[in-house]
């Protein structure tokens, strides 16, 4: 009886250690991706016309959001 409990405890400990390893790997990968994203952003910021491209994106987003707001009342009226 003790050997069954012992083997079960050993199995659970192995599973826990495996899960800890997976979580640690995910945390490491997340940190790597964060560093990659920050590095990519800083590289893009150094490119010519970066500020102009950002302004174009802001304008595009504001136009899309205003169009979406105009569409909502039309959808409510048609229901």
Buried (B, 14 or more C-beta within 10 A) or exposed (E): EEEEEEEEEEEEEEEEEEEEEEEEEEEEEEEEEEEEEEEEEEEEEEEEEEEEEEEEEEEEEEEEEEEEEEEEEEEEEEE
